Amino acid sequence: MSWRNPWVARVLALLAGVAAGLAHPPFGFLPGLLGYALMLALVDAEGPRPLRSAFLRGWLVGVGYFAVSVWWITEPFMVDAKEQGWMAPFALVLMAGGLAAFWAVAAVLYRALKPRGFAAIVVFAGALSGFEWLRGNVFTGFPWDLVGETWRAGSAPSQAAAVVGAYGLTWITVLIAASPAVLAQRVGRLSQGVTLIAAVALLAGLFGYGAERLSGVAKPPVGAPVIRIVQANIDQKDKWKPENLKLVFDTYVDLTTRRAAVQPSIVIWPEGALPAVIDELVAPGSPYAPQLRDLLSPGQTLLMGANRAETGQDGAARYFNSLVAFRREADALRVTGVYDKHHLVPFGEYMPAGDFAQKIGFRSLVHMPDDFTAGPRSQPIAPWGVPAVQVLICYEALFPGVTRSGALRAARRPAWILNISNDAWFGQGSGPLQHLNIASYRAIEEGLPIVRATPTGVSAVIDAYGRIQPGARLGLGRLGVIDAPMPPAVEITDFSRLGELPFAGMLLLSGLAALAYFARRPRIIGGP
C-alpha cells in the first residue's frame, strides 16, 4: 500500500494509537484494537525512506496510545500547583513521547525484516510485544496499560494471563488485532484467508479457554477471614496540611470502628494513610498512640500504609513507603510485620540524579524531608494472625511476576495479594480505573485473590480470576468501608510455575517466522 500524502499517514497513525488506547478499560472501545492493523499497514507502506517513515509512524501511533493512557500524569503536579504545576505539561510530553519511542523502534525492526502474509503478522506481534517487555523492564520499567491488558480483567480473554502472563497475552492480542492488515498486502488470497482464519480461531480459543476457566469459580470457604477496607475519601490537596492531621486520623478511626455484621479480623488502611511519619504517631507520649490501640479489638490486625523513618549508621534519617502490621494484644499494640516498598516511582518517590536535579529546581513529589529509600526485594510477609500475603504498594502492582519472584525467594506461596495505593494522586479521571484493571491482572496471573485499598477509590476485593466480588467495591469519591470474606486462592497457575518462559517461546516463534520467510524468499543471482 502507498500513502501518497505523508500528512494523511501521520494523522492516521495518531488516530490508530488513540483508538488502541481507547480499547483499554475504562473506555472499553474494543473495535479500537483495529488500530494495530492500521499501524501495521502504515509501517508496511512503500516510500522513498521506508525505515525513517516506519520510525515516525510507529512513534506517532505510540504518542496517540500513551496520550490516552497516561494523561493522568499531570494530576500529581497539580496537588501543589504553585510549586510544581509548571512541570505538568513537560511530564506528559516526556512520558508519552518517551514511551512511544519503544513502539517506534519496534516498527523499524519489523520494517527492516519486511515479511509478508501470515509471517508478517507473527513477526509484527513479536516486535511490538518484545518492545512492550522492554518498556516494562528497562529504565526502572513502566508497564502501564500493556497491550495484553486491553481485555477487562475478569473477562474470558483475560484468563489467558494465567498461562502466558500479560506479556504473552500482549503477543496474542497483537497477532489477532493486526491480522486484518494482511488484506492491504500484495499476497495471494489463500495467504490472506489463512491468516484471517488463524486469527479468528485464536480469538475463539481465548474466549473458550476463559469461559472454561471461569466456570470453576470457587466461593470463600466457611471461616475465611473477614477483611475491612477503609476508604476515607480525603483529597490529596487537603491531606498533607499539618492542621488536618487530627481530622484525617479521626476519619479513619470512625470508619474502622463502625459496627459490622461480622467482626473483621483484618482492617486495611491505604498507602500513606496518615499525613505523618508513623514512628512519631506511636511514640510514647503521642496522643494518637492510645487511640490507635483502642480502635482495634483484641486479636484484630491493622495493616496500615504508612511513611516510616529510620536513622542510618551515618546518623541521617531514611524514609520508607511501608505497610506496617499492628495487632491488638490485651492493652498493648504490637508491630507484627513490616513491608518496605522496593520498586519506587522515579520522580514521584525519588529523583534520579537527585543532587543535580535539586540544583536545577526539580525534586520528587514525596511529602517528606528527603526522597524515599527502597526496601529489600519483595517477598511475602506473615504477620501474626494474618495469612501470608504479598504486599504490592501502588506502582508495584504494574509489574507481572513480582509475586512469583517473591514466592520463590521466600520458598512459600502467599495466600493473597494486598495492593495498597494512593490513587488520589491520579485524580478522578481514568487513571484509578486503569490501575484497578492492571492490578487485577496480577490476581489472574498468580491464581491469588487481590485486595485493593485506596484513599479515594477504587477499593475492591478481587477473586483469583480477576473479578470484583459482589458488593465489594467502593468507587471514586466514595467514603466508606468494604467488609468481605477473603476469596480463596486457586491451584497454582502455569504462569506461577513457568514465568515468562511461554512468552519467550512466542518471541522465538516470531523469530523463526522471520527466518522461514527469508529462507524461501526468491533471490536474484547474478546481474546484467
C-alpha positions as CSV (number, residue, x, y, z in Angstrom):
1,M,0.0,0.0,0.0
2,S,1.2,3.5,-0.8
3,W,0.3,6.6,1.2
4,R,0.8,9.4,-1.2
5,N,0.2,12.2,1.3
6,P,2.6,11.8,4.2
7,W,0.5,14.1,6.4
8,V,-2.5,11.9,5.9
9,A,-0.4,8.9,7.0
10,R,0.7,10.8,10.1
11,V,-2.8,11.8,11.2
12,L,-3.9,8.2,10.6
13,A,-1.0,7.0,12.8
14,L,-2.1,9.2,15.6
15,L,-5.7,8.1,15.3
16,A,-4.6,4.4,15.3
17,G,-2.8,5.0,18.6
18,V,-5.8,6.8,20.1
19,A,-8.1,4.0,19.0
20,A,-5.9,1.4,20.5
21,G,-5.7,3.3,23.8
22,L,-9.5,3.7,23.9
23,A,-9.8,-0.1,23.7
24,H,-8.5,-0.3,27.3
25,P,-10.8,-0.1,30.3
26,P,-12.4,2.1,31.5
27,F,-13.3,3.1,27.9
28,G,-13.6,-0.5,26.6
29,F,-13.9,0.5,22.9
30,L,-12.7,-2.9,21.6
31,P,-13.1,-2.0,17.9
32,G,-10.1,0.3,18.7
33,L,-8.0,-2.9,18.6
34,L,-8.0,-2.4,14.8
35,G,-5.6,0.4,15.4
36,Y,-2.9,-2.2,15.4
37,A,-3.9,-3.4,12.0
38,L,-3.8,0.3,10.8
39,M,-0.4,0.7,12.4
40,L,1.0,-2.4,10.6
41,A,-0.4,-1.2,7.3
42,L,1.1,2.3,7.8
43,V,4.5,0.8,8.7
44,D,4.3,-1.6,5.7
45,A,3.6,1.3,3.2
46,E,6.1,1.8,0.4
47,G,8.1,5.0,0.2
48,P,11.5,6.5,-0.5
49,R,12.7,6.3,3.1
50,P,10.9,3.3,4.5
51,L,12.8,2.9,7.8
52,R,12.5,6.6,8.6
53,S,8.8,6.6,7.8
54,A,8.3,3.4,9.9
55,F,10.0,5.1,12.9
56,L,7.9,8.3,12.6
57,R,4.6,6.5,12.1
58,G,5.3,4.0,14.8
59,W,6.2,6.8,17.2
60,L,3.0,8.7,16.3
61,V,0.9,5.6,17.0
62,G,2.7,5.4,20.3
63,V,2.1,9.0,21.1
64,G,-1.6,8.7,20.5
65,Y,-1.8,5.5,22.6
66,F,0.1,6.9,25.5
67,A,-1.6,10.2,25.4
68,V,-4.8,8.4,26.2
69,S,-3.2,6.0,28.7
70,V,-1.1,8.4,30.8
71,W,-2.7,11.8,30.6
72,W,-3.4,11.5,34.3
73,I,0.4,12.0,34.9
74,T,-0.4,15.7,35.1
75,E,-2.6,15.3,38.2
76,P,0.2,14.8,40.8
77,F,1.9,18.0,39.8
78,M,-1.4,20.0,40.4
79,V,-1.6,18.9,44.1
80,D,0.9,21.7,44.8
81,A,0.2,23.7,41.6
82,K,2.0,26.8,42.8
83,E,5.4,25.0,43.3
84,Q,5.1,22.0,40.9
85,G,2.3,22.8,38.4
86,W,4.8,24.1,35.8
87,M,6.2,20.6,35.5
88,A,2.9,19.0,34.4
89,P,3.0,19.7,30.6
90,F,6.6,18.6,30.5
91,A,5.8,15.4,32.3
92,L,3.0,14.5,29.8
93,V,5.1,15.3,26.8
94,L,8.1,13.5,28.0
95,M,6.1,10.5,29.2
96,A,4.0,10.0,26.1
97,G,6.8,10.8,23.7
98,G,9.4,8.7,25.6
99,L,7.2,5.6,25.9
100,A,6.3,6.0,22.2
101,A,10.0,5.5,21.3
102,F,9.6,1.8,22.2
103,W,6.9,1.4,19.6
104,A,8.9,3.4,17.0
105,V,11.9,1.1,17.3
106,A,9.6,-1.9,17.1
107,A,8.2,-0.5,13.9
108,V,11.7,-0.1,12.4
109,L,12.7,-3.6,13.4
110,Y,9.6,-5.0,11.7
111,R,10.0,-2.9,8.6
112,A,13.7,-3.9,8.2
113,L,12.6,-7.5,8.1
114,K,9.6,-6.7,5.9
115,P,7.9,-10.2,5.8
116,R,4.6,-10.8,4.1
117,G,1.4,-12.8,4.7
118,F,1.0,-14.7,7.9
119,A,4.7,-14.4,8.7
120,A,4.2,-10.6,8.7
121,I,1.6,-10.8,11.5
122,V,3.7,-13.1,13.6
123,V,6.8,-11.0,13.2
124,F,4.9,-7.8,14.0
125,A,3.4,-9.4,17.1
126,G,6.9,-10.4,18.2
127,A,8.4,-7.0,17.6
128,L,5.8,-5.0,19.4
129,S,5.3,-7.3,22.3
130,G,9.1,-7.6,22.7
131,F,9.4,-3.9,23.0
132,E,6.5,-3.8,25.4
133,W,8.5,-6.1,27.6
134,L,11.4,-3.7,27.3
135,R,9.1,-0.8,28.3
136,G,8.2,-2.8,31.4
137,N,11.8,-3.6,32.4
138,V,14.4,-1.0,31.3
139,F,15.0,2.3,33.0
140,T,13.2,1.0,36.1
141,G,10.3,-0.1,33.9
142,F,6.8,1.4,33.3
143,P,4.4,-1.3,32.2
144,W,1.2,0.8,32.4
145,D,-1.6,-0.4,30.1
146,L,0.3,-3.2,28.4
147,V,-1.4,-4.2,25.2
148,G,-2.3,-7.6,26.6
149,E,-4.2,-5.8,29.4
150,T,-6.7,-4.3,26.9
151,W,-9.2,-7.0,27.9
152,R,-11.2,-6.2,31.0
153,A,-9.7,-8.2,33.9
154,G,-12.0,-11.0,34.9
155,S,-13.4,-11.4,31.3
156,A,-12.9,-14.6,29.4
157,P,-10.0,-13.4,27.2
158,S,-8.1,-12.0,30.2
159,Q,-7.8,-15.6,31.7
160,A,-5.1,-16.5,29.3
161,A,-2.8,-14.4,31.5
162,A,-2.9,-17.4,34.0
163,V,-0.9,-19.3,31.4
164,V,1.2,-16.8,29.5
165,G,1.1,-13.7,31.6
166,A,0.4,-10.1,30.5
167,Y,3.3,-10.1,28.0
168,G,2.3,-13.3,26.4
169,L,-1.2,-12.0,26.2
170,T,0.2,-8.9,24.5
171,W,1.7,-11.1,21.8
172,I,-1.6,-12.9,21.3
173,T,-3.6,-9.7,21.2
174,V,-1.4,-8.0,18.7
175,L,-1.4,-11.1,16.5
176,I,-5.2,-11.1,16.5
177,A,-5.7,-7.4,16.2
178,A,-3.2,-6.8,13.4
179,S,-4.3,-9.6,11.2
180,P,-6.7,-7.6,9.0
181,A,-3.6,-5.7,7.7
182,V,-2.8,-8.7,5.6
183,L,-5.6,-7.5,3.3
184,A,-3.5,-4.5,2.4
185,Q,-0.5,-6.6,1.4
186,R,0.3,-7.9,-2.0
187,V,-0.1,-11.5,-1.2
188,G,-2.4,-14.2,-2.5
189,R,-6.0,-14.7,-1.4
190,L,-5.0,-18.0,0.1
191,S,-2.4,-16.4,2.3
192,Q,-4.9,-13.7,3.4
193,G,-7.6,-16.3,4.1
194,V,-5.3,-18.5,6.2
195,T,-4.1,-15.5,8.2
196,L,-7.6,-14.3,9.0
197,I,-8.9,-17.8,9.8
198,A,-6.0,-18.4,12.1
199,A,-6.7,-15.0,13.9
200,V,-10.4,-15.9,14.3
201,A,-9.5,-19.3,15.6
202,L,-7.1,-17.8,18.1
203,L,-9.7,-15.3,19.3
204,A,-12.2,-18.1,19.7
205,G,-9.6,-20.0,21.7
206,L,-9.2,-17.1,24.0
207,F,-12.9,-16.9,24.8
208,G,-13.3,-20.6,25.0
209,Y,-10.4,-21.2,27.4
210,G,-11.5,-18.2,29.5
211,A,-15.1,-19.4,29.7
212,E,-14.0,-22.8,30.8
213,R,-11.7,-21.4,33.5
214,L,-14.4,-19.1,34.9
215,S,-16.8,-22.0,35.2
216,G,-14.8,-23.2,38.1
217,V,-15.1,-20.1,40.3
218,A,-14.9,-21.0,44.0
219,K,-16.7,-19.3,46.9
220,P,-14.9,-18.3,50.0
221,P,-14.7,-21.3,52.4
222,V,-16.5,-21.2,55.7
223,G,-14.3,-19.5,58.3
224,A,-12.4,-17.3,55.7
225,P,-11.1,-14.2,57.4
226,V,-13.3,-11.1,57.0
227,I,-11.5,-8.1,55.8
228,R,-12.4,-4.4,56.3
229,I,-11.1,-2.0,53.7
230,V,-11.2,1.7,54.9
231,Q,-11.7,4.4,52.2
232,A,-11.6,7.8,53.8
233,N,-12.0,9.9,50.6
234,I,-9.7,12.6,51.6
235,D,-8.3,14.7,48.8
236,Q,-4.6,14.8,48.3
237,K,-4.6,18.6,48.4
238,D,-6.1,18.6,51.9
239,K,-4.4,15.6,53.4
240,W,-0.9,17.0,53.8
241,K,-1.9,20.2,55.5
242,P,-0.5,20.0,59.1
243,E,-3.7,21.3,60.6
244,N,-5.7,18.4,59.1
245,L,-3.8,15.5,60.8
246,K,-6.5,15.1,63.5
247,L,-9.3,15.3,61.0
248,V,-7.7,12.6,58.8
249,F,-6.9,10.4,61.8
250,D,-10.4,10.8,63.3
251,T,-12.0,9.9,59.9
252,Y,-10.0,6.6,59.7
253,V,-10.9,5.8,63.4
254,D,-14.6,6.4,62.8
255,L,-14.7,4.2,59.7
256,T,-12.6,1.5,61.3
257,T,-14.8,1.2,64.4
258,R,-18.1,1.1,62.6
259,R,-20.3,-1.8,63.6
260,A,-20.3,-4.8,61.4
261,A,-22.5,-7.9,61.0
262,V,-19.3,-10.0,61.3
263,Q,-16.3,-8.6,63.2
264,P,-13.4,-8.2,60.7
265,S,-10.2,-9.8,61.7
266,I,-8.1,-7.7,59.3
267,V,-8.5,-4.0,58.8
268,I,-6.7,-2.3,55.9
269,W,-5.8,1.4,55.5
270,P,-4.4,2.5,52.2
271,E,-0.9,3.7,51.2
272,G,0.3,6.6,53.2
273,A,-3.0,6.8,55.1
274,L,-1.9,9.4,57.6
275,P,0.0,12.7,56.8
276,A,2.8,12.0,59.3
277,V,5.6,9.6,60.0
278,I,4.2,6.6,61.8
279,D,7.1,6.4,64.2
280,E,6.1,9.8,65.7
281,L,2.4,8.8,66.0
282,V,3.1,5.6,68.0
283,A,5.9,7.0,70.1
284,P,5.4,7.2,73.9
285,G,3.6,10.3,74.9
286,S,1.9,10.7,71.5
287,P,-1.9,11.4,71.9
288,Y,-2.5,9.2,68.9
289,A,-0.9,6.0,70.2
290,P,-3.6,5.0,72.7
291,Q,-6.3,5.9,70.2
292,L,-4.7,3.7,67.6
293,R,-4.5,0.9,70.1
294,D,-8.2,1.3,71.2
295,L,-9.7,1.3,67.7
296,L,-8.7,-2.4,67.5
297,S,-10.3,-5.2,69.4
298,P,-8.1,-7.9,71.0
299,G,-6.9,-10.2,68.2
300,Q,-7.6,-7.7,65.4
301,T,-4.8,-6.7,63.0
302,L,-4.5,-3.4,61.3
303,L,-2.5,-3.4,58.0
304,M,-1.7,0.3,57.6
305,G,0.0,2.0,54.7
306,A,2.4,4.4,56.4
307,N,5.5,6.5,55.9
308,R,8.2,5.5,58.4
309,A,11.7,6.7,59.3
310,E,15.0,5.0,60.3
311,T,18.2,6.5,61.4
312,G,21.1,5.2,59.4
313,Q,24.7,4.5,60.6
314,D,25.7,7.9,59.4
315,G,23.0,9.5,61.7
316,A,20.9,10.6,58.7
317,A,17.2,9.8,58.6
318,R,16.0,7.4,55.9
319,Y,12.3,7.4,54.9
320,F,10.3,4.4,53.6
321,N,7.0,3.9,52.0
322,S,5.7,1.0,54.0
323,L,3.0,-1.3,55.2
324,V,3.0,-1.8,58.9
325,A,1.0,-4.6,60.6
326,F,-0.3,-3.7,64.1
327,R,-2.0,-6.3,66.3
328,R,-4.0,-5.6,69.4
329,E,-3.0,-7.9,72.3
330,A,-4.8,-7.1,75.6
331,D,-3.8,-3.5,76.3
332,A,-0.8,-3.4,74.0
333,L,-0.4,-2.6,70.3
334,R,2.4,-4.6,68.7
335,V,4.1,-4.4,65.4
336,T,3.9,-7.9,63.8
337,G,5.2,-7.2,60.4
338,V,6.7,-4.5,58.1
339,Y,7.0,-4.3,54.3
340,D,9.0,-1.5,52.7
341,K,8.3,-0.7,49.1
342,H,11.1,-1.9,46.9
343,H,10.2,-0.6,43.4
344,L,10.0,3.2,43.9
345,V,8.5,5.6,41.4
346,P,11.1,7.8,39.7
347,F,10.4,11.5,40.1
348,G,7.4,10.6,42.4
349,E,9.2,8.9,45.3
350,Y,12.8,9.6,44.4
351,M,14.6,11.9,41.9
352,P,17.1,10.3,39.6
353,A,20.4,12.2,39.8
354,G,18.9,13.8,42.9
355,D,21.7,16.3,43.7
356,F,21.8,17.6,40.2
357,A,18.0,17.7,39.8
358,Q,17.6,19.7,43.0
359,K,20.1,22.3,41.8
360,I,18.0,22.9,38.7
361,G,14.8,23.1,40.6
362,F,13.4,19.6,40.4
363,R,12.5,17.4,43.4
364,S,10.4,14.3,43.9
365,L,6.7,14.6,44.9
366,V,7.0,13.0,48.3
367,H,5.8,15.0,51.4
368,M,9.0,14.0,53.3
369,P,12.2,16.0,54.1
370,D,14.0,13.7,51.7
371,D,13.4,11.0,49.0
372,F,12.2,7.6,49.9
373,T,14.7,4.7,50.3
374,A,14.0,1.4,48.5
375,G,13.3,-1.6,50.7
376,P,14.7,-5.1,50.1
377,R,13.5,-7.2,47.2
378,S,9.8,-8.1,47.6
379,Q,8.7,-11.3,49.3
380,P,5.6,-12.4,51.3
381,I,5.2,-11.4,54.9
382,A,3.2,-13.3,57.5
383,P,2.1,-11.0,60.4
384,W,0.7,-12.9,63.4
385,G,-2.9,-13.9,62.7
386,V,-2.8,-13.0,59.0
387,P,-2.4,-15.5,56.1
388,A,0.9,-15.0,54.3
389,V,0.5,-12.0,52.0
390,Q,2.5,-10.4,49.1
391,V,2.2,-6.7,49.5
392,L,2.4,-4.5,46.4
393,I,2.4,-0.8,47.1
394,C,0.9,1.3,44.4
395,Y,3.2,1.2,41.3
396,E,4.5,-2.3,42.2
397,A,1.1,-3.8,41.1
398,L,2.0,-2.9,37.5
399,F,4.8,-5.5,37.2
400,P,4.0,-9.1,36.2
401,G,5.9,-11.7,38.2
402,V,6.7,-9.8,41.4
403,T,4.5,-12.2,43.5
404,R,6.0,-15.2,41.7
405,S,9.6,-14.0,42.3
406,G,8.8,-13.2,45.9
407,A,7.4,-16.7,46.5
408,L,10.5,-18.3,45.0
409,R,12.7,-16.0,47.2
410,A,10.8,-16.9,50.3
411,A,10.2,-20.6,49.3
412,R,6.4,-20.2,50.1
413,R,3.4,-19.2,48.1
414,P,1.3,-16.4,49.7
415,A,-2.4,-16.9,50.3
416,W,-3.3,-13.5,48.9
417,I,-2.0,-10.2,47.4
418,L,-2.6,-6.9,49.1
419,N,-2.3,-3.8,46.9
420,I,-2.4,-0.5,48.9
421,S,-2.3,2.5,46.7
422,N,-2.7,6.3,46.9
423,D,-4.7,6.7,43.8
424,A,-5.8,10.2,44.9
425,W,-2.6,11.2,43.0
426,F,-4.4,10.2,39.8
427,G,-7.4,12.5,40.2
428,Q,-11.0,11.5,39.4
429,G,-10.5,10.5,35.7
430,S,-9.5,7.3,34.1
431,G,-6.2,6.7,36.0
432,P,-7.6,5.0,39.1
433,L,-9.8,2.8,36.9
434,Q,-6.9,1.8,34.7
435,H,-4.9,1.0,37.8
436,L,-7.7,-1.2,39.1
437,N,-7.7,-3.2,35.8
438,I,-3.9,-3.5,35.7
439,A,-3.7,-4.7,39.3
440,S,-6.4,-7.3,38.8
441,Y,-4.2,-9.0,36.2
442,R,-1.8,-9.9,39.0
443,A,-4.6,-12.0,40.5
444,I,-5.2,-13.8,37.3
445,E,-1.5,-14.5,36.7
446,E,-0.9,-15.9,40.2
447,G,-4.3,-17.6,40.9
448,L,-4.5,-15.5,44.1
449,P,-7.1,-13.1,45.3
450,I,-6.1,-9.4,45.5
451,V,-7.4,-6.8,47.9
452,R,-7.0,-3.2,46.9
453,A,-7.2,-0.3,49.4
454,T,-7.1,3.3,48.2
455,P,-8.0,6.6,49.9
456,T,-10.3,8.0,47.3
457,G,-11.2,4.9,45.1
458,V,-11.3,2.4,43.6
459,S,-11.0,0.0,46.5
460,A,-12.1,-3.6,45.9
461,V,-11.9,-7.3,46.8
462,I,-11.0,-9.3,43.7
463,D,-11.0,-13.0,43.3
464,A,-8.3,-15.2,41.9
465,Y,-9.8,-14.8,38.4
466,G,-9.6,-11.0,38.4
467,R,-13.3,-10.5,39.1
468,I,-14.5,-7.9,41.7
469,Q,-16.7,-9.6,44.3
470,P,-20.3,-8.6,44.5
471,G,-20.8,-5.7,46.9
472,A,-17.0,-5.4,47.5
473,R,-16.2,-2.2,45.5
474,L,-16.0,1.4,46.5
475,G,-15.8,3.8,43.5
476,L,-14.2,7.1,43.0
477,G,-15.0,9.8,45.5
478,R,-16.8,7.5,47.9
479,L,-16.4,7.4,51.7
480,G,-17.0,4.1,53.5
481,V,-15.8,0.6,54.2
482,I,-15.9,-2.8,52.5
483,D,-16.5,-5.8,54.7
484,A,-15.9,-9.0,52.8
485,P,-14.5,-12.5,53.3
486,M,-11.2,-13.2,51.7
487,P,-11.7,-15.1,48.4
488,P,-9.7,-18.4,48.2
489,A,-6.6,-19.0,46.2
490,V,-6.9,-21.5,43.3
491,E,-4.4,-24.1,42.1
492,I,-1.0,-22.6,41.2
493,T,-1.1,-21.3,37.6
494,D,1.1,-22.1,34.7
495,F,2.4,-18.5,34.9
496,S,3.4,-19.0,38.5
497,R,5.3,-22.2,37.5
498,L,6.9,-21.0,34.3
499,G,7.0,-17.2,34.5
500,E,7.9,-15.6,31.2
501,L,9.0,-18.9,29.5
502,P,5.9,-19.2,27.4
503,F,6.3,-15.6,26.2
504,A,9.9,-16.3,25.4
505,G,8.6,-19.2,23.2
506,M,6.3,-16.8,21.4
507,L,9.2,-14.4,20.7
508,L,11.2,-17.4,19.4
509,L,8.2,-18.3,17.1
510,S,8.3,-14.8,15.7
511,G,12.0,-15.1,15.1
512,L,11.5,-18.4,13.3
513,A,8.7,-17.0,11.2
514,A,11.1,-14.2,10.0
515,L,13.8,-16.8,9.2
516,A,11.4,-19.1,7.4
517,Y,10.1,-16.2,5.3
518,F,13.6,-15.1,4.3
519,A,14.7,-18.7,3.6
520,R,12.0,-19.2,1.0
521,R,12.1,-15.6,-0.4
522,P,13.3,-15.7,-4.0
523,R,16.8,-14.2,-4.6
524,I,18.3,-12.7,-7.7
525,I,21.6,-14.4,-8.6
526,G,24.0,-12.6,-10.8
527,G,23.1,-9.5,-12.7
528,P,23.1,-7.8,-16.1
